[in-house]
Structures are given as structure tokens and as C-alpha cells.
């Protein structure tokens, strides 16, 4: 990621793409509105983008859960011996941010 890069550019690009897609598919938009209206009777209407659905599907299919590790971390927290590696967390956050921004560039 370049220093001084405007993060709002990525938002503007994604919003423009969404508007263009809406213009191409008015029937799909009408269907989504009808679906939202029908779910309003059941409670608060919630809709998910196709990207959100893809992320959920990916998370569910590739989710690995290590119960032993969770138990060990919980025990360390309970005993007060758990330490946080701030440098590792910062590195991972930067890595994830770089990956996210690279999707908008490419």
C-alpha cells in the first residue's frame, strides 16, 4: 500500500460498479425489493450482498476449529499467563489490509 493513497477511491469504485450493475438489472432489483418486503413481516429486513454470501460460504467450508488450542488459551487467560504478541497482531492486520486493497487495484 502506498503512503498517501486515498482509501475513499476504493469505495468510490465499488459504489460506481454497484450503480452500474443496478442499471443493468432492474428486474433483479425489483425482485430484491419484493423479497425484502416479504421478510419485513417477519421482523427487521436484512439483505446480504453476493460478496457477503461468498465470504460466509468460504468461512464455513474452510473453517478449522482446534478445540485443544482454544482450551489452552482459555486456561492461560484464566491463570493470567496469556500474553498478547502485539507485533504479530500488527503484522497480520497490515497483511490483511494489503490483501484487501490489492483486490480493488487488480
CORNORQUI-V665841 format. One record per helix or strand of 3 or more residues. SS is the DSSP state (2 for helix, 1 for strand). FROM is the first residue (numbers start at 1). LEN is the number of residues. Records with the same first field share a line. If there is no record, write none. Layout:
SS=FROM-LEN, FROM-LEN
//
This chain:
2=8-17, 26-15, 50-13, 67-13, 86-20
//
